[in-house]
């Protein structure tokens, strides 16, 4: 009786131990024909001054290493993301000063900081240190 039990046990277990199916292979998707429109800051500056505003605030560094980004917090507490990354590198040195910024408010969020800072995305054109 024991031998019949073990024989039936192994007959039913062996097919479940080893897979007999085929491996699924995903076909690579073709790359999109056109990428997103990337507008250079120089083109945005020359686009007009209807989106140019003045902000008085401080440069803030958000996040933790290695995922940090620069933002501008105005006196009312609104936080703006800075784009392009080249401007971020320059503004990091100005952290801690009260600054009057002349910025272009971008229509679309751009850059890593725009995912977190909901005041909008700005491109600094010029600034003046007040204190």
C-alpha positions in Angstrom: 0.0 0.0 0.0 2.8 2.3 0.8 4.5 1.7 -2.5 1.3 2.5 -4.4 0.9 5.8 -2.4 4.5 6.8 -3.1 4.2 5.9 -6.8 1.0 8.0 -7.2 2.5 10.8 -5.2 5.6 11.0 -7.5 3.4 10.6 -10.6 1.4 13.7 -9.7 4.3 15.7 -8.3 6.9 15.3 -11.1 4.9 17.2 -13.8 4.4 20.1 -11.3 8.1 20.4 -10.4 9.3 21.0 -14.0 7.7 23.5 -16.3 7.1 22.4 -19.8 5.9 25.7 -21.2 7.7 28.0 -23.5 9.2 31.3 -22.3 7.4 34.4 -23.3 9.5 36.8 -25.4 8.4 40.4 -25.7 9.0 41.9 -29.0 10.9 45.3 -28.8 8.7 48.3 -29.5 9.8 50.6 -32.2 11.1 54.0 -31.1 8.9 57.0 -31.7 9.4 58.9 -34.9 9.7 62.2 -33.2 10.8 63.2 -29.7 9.4 65.9 -27.5 9.9 69.5 -28.5 12.8 70.9 -26.6 13.0 74.6 -26.6 16.2 76.3 -25.7 16.2 79.0 -23.0 17.5 81.5 -25.6 14.4 81.0 -27.7 12.2 81.4 -24.7 13.9 84.7 -23.8 13.3 86.0 -27.3 9.7 84.7 -27.4 8.4 87.9 -25.8 8.0 89.5 -22.4 4.3 88.6 -21.8 5.4 85.8 -19.3 8.2 87.8 -17.7 7.7 88.5 -14.0 9.7 89.8 -11.1 10.0 87.7 -8.0 11.6 88.6 -4.6 12.7 85.5 -2.8 15.5 83.1 -1.9 17.2 80.2 -3.7 16.3 76.8 -2.0 17.9 73.4 -2.5 15.4 70.6 -2.4 15.8 66.8 -2.2 18.7 64.8 -0.9 21.9 63.8 -2.6 22.2 62.7 -5.4 18.7 63.8 -6.3 18.8 67.5 -5.5 17.3 70.4 -7.5 17.1 74.1 -7.2 13.9 76.2 -6.6 13.0 79.8 -5.9 10.8 80.5 -2.9 9.2 83.9 -3.0 8.2 86.0 0.0 4.6 84.6 -0.1 5.9 81.0 0.1 5.2 80.0 -3.5 7.9 77.6 -4.8 9.1 77.8 -8.4 11.2 75.2 -10.2 14.2 76.5 -12.1 14.9 75.4 -15.7 17.4 74.8 -17.4 19.9 72.8 -15.3 22.7 75.3 -16.3 20.9 78.0 -14.3 20.6 75.7 -11.4 24.4 75.4 -11.1 24.7 79.2 -11.1 21.9 79.7 -8.5 23.3 77.2 -6.0 26.0 79.7 -5.1 23.4 82.3 -4.2 21.6 80.3 -1.6 20.8 82.2 1.6 20.5 85.7 0.0 17.4 87.7 -0.6 17.3 88.3 -4.3 15.1 90.1 -6.8 14.7 87.8 -9.8 13.5 88.7 -13.3 12.2 85.4 -14.7 10.2 84.0 -17.6 7.3 81.9 -16.4 7.2 78.8 -18.7 3.9 77.5 -20.0 4.8 73.9 -19.5 6.5 72.2 -16.5 10.1 71.2 -17.4 12.9 69.6 -15.5 13.0 67.4 -12.4 12.0 70.1 -10.0 8.7 70.8 -11.7 7.4 67.4 -10.5 7.5 68.6 -6.9 7.3 72.4 -6.9 3.8 73.5 -7.9 4.3 77.3 -8.3 5.4 76.8 -11.9 8.7 76.5 -13.8 10.8 79.6 -14.4 13.9 80.6 -16.3 15.9 83.3 -14.5 16.9 86.1 -16.9 18.7 88.4 -14.4 18.8 88.9 -10.6 20.0 91.4 -8.1 21.1 90.5 -4.6 19.2 92.7 -2.0 20.6 91.2 1.2 
